[in-house]
Amino acid sequence: MKIRSVEARVVEIPFEDGGSGFGITPSAWKTLETVLIRVEDTDGNVGWGEAFGYFVADATRSVVETRVKPLAEGATIESVADWTRQTQQQLHIFGRYGITMFAISGVDMALWDLAAKCARMPLYRLLGGTTPASLTTYASLVRYGHADAAAAMCRRALDDGFRNVKLHEIAMPVIEACHAAIDGRATVSVDVNCAWDDETALANLARLRELGGIEWLEEPVFPPEDFARLAQLRGRHVPIAAGENWCTSVQFRHAIEAGAVDYLQPSVSKVGGVTEFLDIVGLARDSGLGVLPHSPYFGPGFLTTLHLATAFPEMMQLEYLYVEPAAQLIDLSPIRDGHRFEVGDAPGIGLSPDEDVVTRFLRAR
């Protein structure tokens, strides 16, 4: 593939979630910021990717345009993995995680989509998968911080057919109210985004065990890469999950060696794209750990995750951000049935962004 052009655009779509928008993020979260990557080869084939952009979209786009784009445009890329590793090495002085890796992730993703299209096959098949599968998603709620509001959203998710609800609550009374509202009709997962100290985590783990029906506890303590402390929280009858804030497969290997978690949670738009994700799946397979991808996206990041999950059964269920966007960046209805998704046999990731939506919600520079 000889690359003609790389383009990065920020698309910002408002959403509703029934809450205030405060809690998880540094400021009110009311829009989905997607750094949409478009890569075109000299034959006119187009690949789509998504670089992580929530609250940092302009910075991510800038790194794509000023640092990653010059390394891709004009290049003849025979192996996306080789290109990505070379790019990581060339840019490593800017940090092995954060904005630079987000930018690399988005371009890597687009190149894999392009490679699959050039091969005239769906991405999952290029990755070694054989047949499409119906993939289960869980409802990933935002943080409400109020028992009644959070419980109401749990009941709504159940009505929509979800059979696992992930909370982002950090107060046990709110978690208990949600658990009571679900009342055994679905399993519950709890993601506290590193909010607890060791003492709180140990006490709350004991309470979660008493409640029962908890599939996993996600990122219980800060910093998320403190593998020794995570390892001390394992083995208490509630599985530990983490990984959305880990850097490349190297850090995942270190986490596995430390016995840090029961489930690995790579995010394709953050961790280094498909290339690093594939290495992490290999580590999971070798260590016998499950993979629960971090995928609160509605664009190429979500579609790429679906293809990865289709190719590799280690991915048990997928995250679906339970909010209502004002518009869909990509119309997922052709592959969606309630809380289940099944990718088809169209080349690449199968679907493309709606250009009318992109134009409508394009962020001005």
VOGU-3710 file (C-alpha; in Angstrom, 3 decimals, decimal comma):
1> mkirsvearv> 0,000/0,000/0,000  1,433/3,349/-1,017  -0,137/6,017/1,165  -1,311/9,165/-0,581  -2,896/11,051/2,305  -3,628/11,009/6,029  -6,359/13,256/7,386  -7,455/13,883/10,988  -10,761/15,571/11,814  -12,427/16,206/15,160
11> veipfedggs> -16,117/15,351/15,240  -17,951/16,444/18,394  -21,441/15,004/18,917  -23,549/15,957/21,966  -25,148/13,167/23,967  -27,688/12,690/26,726  -27,262/10,296/29,621  -29,816/11,415/32,187  -27,132/12,826/34,468  -25,204/15,997/35,209
21> gfgitpsawk> -22,115/15,047/33,219  -19,845/15,397/36,251  -18,036/12,589/38,031  -15,665/10,563/35,893  -14,049/13,296/33,830  -12,188/16,520/34,767  -15,130/18,680/33,674  -18,695/18,094/32,521  -18,850/15,374/29,867  -21,632/16,090/27,404
31> tletvlirve> -20,081/15,505/23,973  -18,379/12,596/22,234  -15,138/13,882/20,720  -13,876/11,588/17,981  -10,548/12,126/16,255  -11,535/10,581/12,951  -8,643/9,337/10,819  -8,936/8,896/7,061  -6,091/7,221/5,166  -6,133/6,913/1,374
41> dtdgnvgwge> -3,739/4,962/-0,823  -2,671/5,810/-4,357  -5,314/3,460/-5,776  -8,103/5,406/-4,080  -8,825/2,876/-1,319  -9,780/4,456/2,020  -9,205/3,211/5,562  -10,838/4,607/8,697  -9,466/4,864/12,210  -10,204/6,580/15,496
51> afgyfvadat> -7,669/8,110/17,861  -8,749/8,635/21,461  -9,995/12,178/21,844  -12,254/12,615/24,867  -11,181/15,995/26,343  -7,892/15,920/24,380  -9,127/15,834/20,788  -7,329/18,932/19,541  -4,029/17,775/21,011  -4,429/14,290/19,537
61> rsvvetrvkp> -5,265/15,716/16,113  -2,215/17,968/16,302  0,115/15,034/16,950  -1,438/13,085/14,081  -0,898/15,993/11,715  2,550/17,124/12,842  4,256/13,889/13,903  2,480/10,760/12,627  1,169/11,916/9,250  4,660/12,749/7,872
71> laegatiesv> 5,776/9,187/8,650  2,870/7,660/6,712  2,233/9,897/3,724  4,266/8,762/0,737  5,306/5,540/2,454  4,848/2,117/0,917  3,577/-0,030/3,779  3,778/-3,791/3,336  3,312/-4,576/7,046  1,180/-2,326/9,227
81> adwtrqtqqq> 2,702/-3,872/12,347  6,237/-3,064/11,175  5,251/0,513/10,332  3,624/1,001/13,740  6,595/-0,340/15,672  8,990/1,813/13,670  6,775/4,851/14,261  6,651/4,132/17,986  10,429/4,007/18,095  10,821/7,236/16,133
91> lhifgrygit> 8,393/9,077/18,416  9,209/7,463/21,757  10,899/10,593/23,124  7,431/12,171/23,326  6,291/9,505/25,781  5,181/5,925/25,534  1,625/6,698/26,530  -0,866/9,489/26,185  -1,414/11,781/23,214  1,363/10,380/21,028
101> mfaisgvdma> 0,186/6,806/21,419  -3,424/7,846/20,857  -2,379/9,398/17,540  -0,418/6,315/16,483  -3,378/4,127/17,468  -5,776/5,942/15,164  -3,502/5,796/12,130  -2,606/2,150/12,800  -6,318/1,337/12,946  -6,976/3,078/9,633
111> lwdlaakcar> -4,062/1,254/8,002  -5,422/-2,126/9,119  -8,837/-1,215/7,698  -7,129/-0,196/4,468  -5,088/-3,417/4,361  -8,232/-5,524/4,750  -9,959/-3,580/1,983  -6,976/-4,054/-0,317  -7,152/-7,784/0,448  -10,911/-7,680/-0,274
121> mplyrllggt> -11,829/-9,281/3,028  -13,340/-8,224/6,362  -10,825/-7,236/8,997  -11,654/-10,163/11,282  -10,722/-12,563/8,487  -7,455/-10,773/7,789  -6,713/-11,237/11,509  -7,279/-14,991/11,268  -10,958/-15,284/12,115  -13,164/-17,546/10,046
131> tpaslttyas> -16,847/-16,854/10,640  -18,888/-13,945/12,030  -20,238/-14,341/15,552  -23,033/-12,667/17,463  -21,222/-10,588/20,080  -22,693/-9,618/23,434  -22,295/-6,092/24,774  -22,852/-4,790/28,275  -24,368/-1,431/29,203  -21,624/0,875/30,447
141> lvryghadaa> -23,310/3,636/32,443  -21,826/7,015/33,277  -21,426/8,066/36,906  -24,574/9,563/38,419  -23,545/9,877/42,059  -27,166/9,586/43,125  -28,873/6,323/44,031  -32,260/7,026/42,449  -30,854/8,251/39,132  -28,354/5,416/38,839
151> aamcrraldd> -30,917/2,762/39,765  -33,362/4,154/37,203  -30,751/3,846/34,451  -30,023/0,278/35,515  -33,692/-0,605/35,118  -33,742/1,094/31,731  -30,735/-0,930/30,569  -32,496/-4,116/31,647  -35,570/-3,092/29,671  -33,306/-2,641/26,640
161> gfrnvklhei> -32,157/-6,242/26,959  -28,716/-5,869/28,507  -27,681/-8,680/30,830  -24,622/-7,042/32,326  -24,586/-3,482/33,605  -21,342/-1,709/34,419  -21,542/1,009/37,036  -19,085/3,866/37,420  -20,253/4,683/40,925  -17,730/4,999/43,750
171> ampvieacha> -20,038/5,195/46,799  -21,208/1,851/48,159  -24,754/3,068/48,978  -25,254/3,967/45,303  -23,762/0,658/44,168  -26,042/-1,185/46,575  -29,096/0,697/45,266  -28,202/-0,295/41,706  -27,626/-3,893/42,744  -31,069/-3,934/44,366
181> aidgratvsv> -32,683/-2,408/41,274  -31,148/-5,070/39,047  -32,287/-7,725/41,522  -30,501/-10,660/39,931  -31,858/-10,033/36,430  -28,356/-9,202/35,209  -24,820/-9,304/36,475  -23,098/-6,162/37,707  -19,608/-4,822/37,117  -18,113/-1,855/38,943
191> dvncawddet> -15,557/0,563/37,480  -14,369/3,166/39,978  -11,702/4,766/37,746  -8,949/4,494/40,377  -10,981/6,355/43,028  -10,345/4,154/46,088  -7,368/3,883/48,401  -6,208/0,473/49,610  -8,277/0,472/52,794  -11,449/1,487/50,976
201> alanlarlre> -10,844/-1,027/48,204  -10,425/-3,896/50,657  -13,546/-2,948/52,610  -15,631/-2,506/49,481  -14,382/-5,742/47,958  -15,720/-7,539/51,015  -19,079/-5,824/50,597  -19,206/-6,599/46,864  -18,570/-10,229/47,668  -21,516/-10,185/50,088
211> lggiewleep> -23,781/-8,657/47,447  -22,926/-11,358/44,914  -23,383/-11,295/41,167  -20,400/-8,985/40,608  -18,548/-9,925/37,408  -15,516/-7,723/38,004  -14,131/-4,668/39,793  -12,306/-2,334/37,427  -9,372/-0,034/38,195  -9,883/0,046/41,965
221> vfppedfarl> -6,799/2,096/42,940  -4,492/4,834/41,669  -2,182/4,751/39,844  -3,614/2,174/37,444  -0,168/0,769/36,638  0,673/-0,083/40,270  0,624/-3,798/39,542  1,822/-4,913/42,977  -1,122/-3,235/44,712  -3,582/-4,631/42,189
231> aqlrgrhvpi> -2,165/-8,094/42,808  -2,829/-7,688/46,541  -6,513/-7,087/45,789  -6,920/-10,250/43,726  -8,193/-13,508/45,091  -10,992/-11,961/47,156  -13,852/-13,541/45,205  -14,371/-10,510/42,957  -12,243/-10,578/39,777  -10,023/-7,553/39,137
241> aagenwctsv> -9,885/-5,911/35,697  -7,711/-3,107/34,320  -5,767/-2,027/31,266  -7,473/0,884/29,530  -4,708/3,141/30,863  -1,764/0,828/30,279  0,862/1,457/27,650  1,398/-1,048/24,821  1,765/-4,801/25,161  4,955/-4,293/27,195
251> qfrhaieaga> 3,058/-2,947/30,178  0,414/-5,659/29,810  3,175/-8,262/29,971  4,520/-6,663/33,150  1,015/-6,694/34,645  0,596/-10,376/33,861  3,994/-11,193/35,340  2,971/-9,363/38,529  -0,319/-11,259/38,756  -2,154/-7,936/38,738
261> vdylqpsvsk> -5,521/-8,794/37,203  -7,978/-11,456/36,165  -9,103/-9,609/33,011  -7,126/-7,462/30,583  -8,778/-4,330/29,168  -6,898/-2,893/26,200  -8,423/0,046/24,334  -7,679/-0,079/20,607  -7,855/3,723/20,259  -5,308/4,247/23,046
271> vggvtefldi> -2,964/1,290/23,392  -1,282/1,346/19,978  -4,055/0,329/17,630  -4,712/-3,118/16,223  -1,004/-3,933/16,196  -0,544/-3,692/19,961  -3,987/-5,171/20,596  -2,990/-8,330/18,722  0,105/-8,724/20,891  -2,032/-8,308/24,020
281> vglardsglg> -4,459/-10,985/22,845  -1,473/-13,284/22,426  -0,370/-12,558/25,989  -3,888/-13,248/27,245  -3,973/-16,548/25,404  -0,606/-17,623/26,797  -1,544/-16,656/30,365  -5,118/-17,953/30,337  -6,615/-14,538/31,082  -9,785/-13,145/29,567
291> vlphspyfgp> -10,002/-9,909/27,575  -12,672/-7,277/28,209  -11,925/-4,497/25,704  -12,360/-0,880/26,682  -14,556/0,453/23,862  -16,765/3,439/24,793  -16,822/4,546/21,172  -19,372/4,891/18,367  -17,024/5,149/15,391  -14,190/3,106/13,864
301> gflttlhlat> -12,865/2,282/17,344  -16,019/0,348/18,195  -16,206/-1,368/14,798  -12,553/-2,383/14,965  -13,113/-3,818/18,436  -16,032/-5,852/17,068  -13,768/-7,336/14,400  -11,071/-8,140/16,945  -13,636/-9,867/19,149  -14,942/-11,810/16,149
311> afpemmqley> -11,445/-13,055/15,394  -10,479/-13,933/18,972  -12,802/-15,743/21,423  -10,725/-14,500/24,372  -12,909/-11,398/24,253  -15,866/-12,376/26,392  -18,137/-9,347/26,017  -17,833/-5,805/24,754  -18,442/-2,415/26,282  -21,315/-0,324/24,917
321> lyvepaaqli> -21,446/3,226/26,236  -25,036/3,621/27,436  -25,785/7,163/26,283  -27,902/8,722/23,529  -25,844/10,636/20,936  -27,573/13,405/18,996  -26,504/11,593/15,823  -24,678/8,399/14,913  -21,220/8,891/13,452  -21,637/5,454/11,887
331> dlspirdghr> -25,032/3,843/11,396  -24,668/0,582/13,330  -28,232/-0,613/12,728  -27,263/-3,055/9,918  -25,124/-5,060/12,352  -27,071/-4,520/15,589  -29,795/-6,581/17,217  -30,546/-5,083/20,631  -27,467/-5,570/22,785  -25,827/-7,901/20,271
341> fevgdapgig> -23,703/-7,084/17,230  -22,552/-9,202/14,303  -20,128/-7,879/11,718  -20,741/-8,854/8,113  -18,462/-9,816/5,249  -17,893/-6,368/3,754  -14,195/-5,534/3,338  -12,329/-3,818/6,158  -14,345/-2,774/9,197  -17,438/-2,931/7,006
351> lspdedvvtr> -19,040/0,456/7,568  -17,983/4,055/6,995  -18,713/7,338/8,773  -21,780/9,270/7,701  -20,289/12,295/5,940  -23,422/14,351/6,577  -22,981/13,753/10,309  -19,262/14,505/10,064  -19,978/17,804/8,322  -22,718/18,745/10,776
361> flrar> -20,635/18,107/13,893  -17,160/18,927/12,593  -15,247/21,016/15,114  -13,905/24,228/13,648  -10,190/24,809/14,004
//
